[in-house]
Amino acid sequence: MITVKDIANKLGVSPSTVTRALANSSRISPKTKQLVHRTAAEMGYVPNAAAKTMRGKESSLIGLLIPDIENNFYAQIAKAFSEVCNSHDFQLTLAVSDDNPAIEERHIRQLVAARCAGIAIVPTATLTQHSVALLSSRNTAQLIRRNSALNTDWYGIDDVAALRSATNCLLDLNHQRIGLVCGEPALNSGSARYQGYLSALQERNVPIDPALIMRGPPRTHFAQAATNRLRMLSHPPSAIIAAGAGLSEGMLNAVATWSKDDQNAFSLIGYSDSSAFSWWGGSGLTAIALPIHQIAADLCNKLIQLAQDKESKFAQPEDTLYGSHLILRGSVRPYKDISGSVP
């Protein structure tokens, strides 16, 4: 491995001169800095990040802690973070909690030990006290979900408005029995989406049937089972909203196993859009489209800005909410009763 001493020997200067030049010290002339940087690159020099960390300096790492890597929603977030980090010569470090607070704490401990310049986290519902204490030592922001135990900025989605809009769309098409597959109450995202659905029904004086509401972990296996349970009700819904990206995949997994008649009997709305949704079922899945890339990129840029400005820290915690819009496709149709007429 090429060392600072190797570069110094090649240039005939002292190792301290090379070290200062690589650190862009004001004590070294621009000409010498340029020469040292060029020579280091030509020789294949790689800085010792561990030694840098031991000297108490911040790394050029940005940590991203998400609950699920199989979910396309979080894959899009990771892609946006990667692009922003690459454009600023930062390195993305990705960790997956699987919504397990113990695993989450272990990852946080490692990210802090690596002196990450910033950490973005999609938190679990039950962050440990140690996790909260560790994150308070870093520039940290919450993404999509918000846990009140963390006193940080939050970059999220106006989920109340998103679900109200989706529910109103179905109500406008004369659907009265609308099923909801939603995240568990402990997650603020699940609660907000449930409130949006509830408020739309209440504003239109539509009776709320608890049997139509399925709440649980935001995973495909839960949504698949919940969607099948809605279908088997003695008085099933005529439409179903899946209020989460993973939940939408689970809903579609369930519906794909149904007969064509059963598929056509339900109107469907998914959460977050993907390329597969545009052609699903031949006519496409109606979906709540979100600016996922923008949200992730804005937050990553903020963390890098704070890392580059050594005097800057997050001020008073702020919420940055992003809107959504509904993409109408063939999975949503006007309600017809069993005689085939629209009421």
ZIGI-V101531 format. One line per field, one symbol per residue. phi: phi as a letter, one per 30 degrees, with the letter a starting at -180 (. if undefined). psi: psi as a letter, one per 40 degrees, with the letter a starting at -180 (. if undefined). A space follows every 50 residues. Layout:
BEGIN
phi: ???
psi: ???
END
This chain:
BEGIN
phi: .dceddddddcibdedddeddddhdddcdeddeddddddddddidbeddd dddddicddccccbcbdacddeeddddddddddddddciccdccbbdhhc eddeddddedddddhedabcbcdddbeddddddddddbdbbcbicbcddc cbdbcbcdddddddddddedddcidcccdbcbddeddddddddddddddd dddchcecceddccbaddbdddddddddddddddbddcbbcccldddddd edddddcdddddeddbcbbccicbddddceijcjcdbddbdeddeddddd ddddddddcddcbedeebccccdbbccdbddcbddbdddjcdd
psi: hhidddddddefiiddddddddefieehidddddddddddddefhhigdd ddddeeiiifhhhhhiehedhdddddddddddddddeefihhhhihdffh dddddddddddddefhdihhhgiidghidddddddeeihiiihcihhedh giihhaigddddddddddddddeehdhhihhiiiddhddddddddddddd dddefhihhddehhhaigiddddddddddddeidgiieihhhfidddddd ddddddeiiddddeehihhihiiiddddehedeihhihhigddddddddd ddddddddgdeiihahhihhhiiiihhhaeehiihhaeeeih.
END
